[in-house]
């Protein structure tokens, strides 16, 4: 059974940094496209960052220059480095793996940015 396990969330002050990890089992980043989504209370789930199986990356405008998505194939882990965090970044962050019609989600990790 495919598992995506996120970690690294927490409480951080504005301007601080966090690194989220998504450890995957039974799938390979060589074939799956990997995404980070987030969902704030009362808001729809939002695509934050993506990394394709070929290594191409993309970001939502609101995080460009602050967030970096990367992958470690040897560890089968995808990371989201988040710098200069803002209160608007507060949300549950989810890891997502997609290959054609196959779609897997992690359980989410809470990120709270507050003074």
C-alpha positions in Angstrom: 0.0 0.0 0.0 1.3 3.4 -0.9 2.1 5.7 2.0 3.0 9.4 2.1 4.1 10.6 5.5 4.6 14.3 6.1 6.6 15.8 8.9 8.3 19.0 9.9 5.3 21.2 10.6 5.0 23.3 13.7 4.7 26.8 15.2 7.1 29.5 13.9 7.3 33.3 14.2 6.8 35.5 11.1 10.1 35.6 9.1 11.1 32.1 10.4 11.7 28.9 8.4 10.5 25.3 8.4 11.4 22.3 6.2 8.6 19.9 5.5 9.4 16.3 4.5 7.2 13.8 2.7 8.5 10.2 2.9 7.0 7.9 0.3 6.8 4.1 0.3 5.9 1.9 -2.7 6.2 4.6 -5.3 9.2 6.1 -7.0 9.9 9.8 -7.6 11.4 8.7 -10.9 7.8 8.2 -12.3 5.5 10.2 -10.1 4.9 13.9 -10.1 5.0 15.3 -6.6 3.1 18.2 -5.2 2.7 20.2 -2.0 -0.8 21.5 -1.3 -2.1 23.5 1.7 -5.5 24.2 3.2 -6.2 27.0 5.6 -9.4 27.0 7.7 -12.4 28.0 5.6 -10.4 28.0 2.3 -10.1 25.5 -0.5 -7.0 23.4 -0.9 -4.3 25.2 -2.8 -1.5 23.9 -4.9 1.7 25.4 -3.5 4.6 23.7 -5.3 5.3 20.9 -7.7 8.2 18.8 -8.9 7.9 16.6 -11.9 9.4 13.2 -12.4 11.9 15.0 -14.6 12.8 17.5 -12.0 11.0 20.6 -13.2 9.6 22.8 -10.4 6.8 25.3 -10.2 5.3 27.5 -7.5 2.2 29.4 -6.7 3.0 33.2 -7.0 2.5 33.8 -3.3 5.5 31.6 -2.3 7.9 32.3 -5.2 11.3 33.3 -3.8 10.4 32.0 -0.4 9.7 28.3 -0.8 11.8 25.6 -2.5 10.6 22.1 -3.4 13.2 19.4 -3.9 13.5 15.6 -3.9 15.9 13.0 -2.7 15.5 9.9 -4.9 17.7 7.8 -2.7 15.6 8.6 0.3 12.3 8.6 -1.6 11.6 11.9 0.1 10.3 15.2 -1.1 11.0 18.4 0.8 9.5 21.9 1.0 11.9 24.4 2.4 9.9 27.4 3.6 11.7 30.7 4.4 10.4 34.1 5.4 7.2 32.6 6.6 4.1 34.8 6.9 0.9 34.4 8.9 -0.9 33.8 5.6 1.2 30.6 5.2 -0.7 29.1 8.1 -2.4 25.9 6.9 -2.3 22.2 6.9 0.2 21.1 4.3 -0.3 17.9 2.3 2.0 15.9 0.1 0.5 14.5 -3.1 1.8 12.0 -5.6 0.3 11.7 -9.1 0.8 9.4 -12.0 -1.8 9.6 -14.7 -5.1 8.7 -12.9 -3.2 7.4 -9.7 -3.4 9.9 -6.9 -2.1 9.5 -3.4 -2.3 11.9 -0.4 -0.5 12.1 2.9 -2.3 12.9 6.2 -1.0 16.5 6.4 1.1 18.5 8.7 0.1 21.7 10.5 2.1 24.9 9.9 1.3 27.8 12.1 2.9 31.2 11.6 2.2 33.5 14.6 4.1 36.0 16.7 
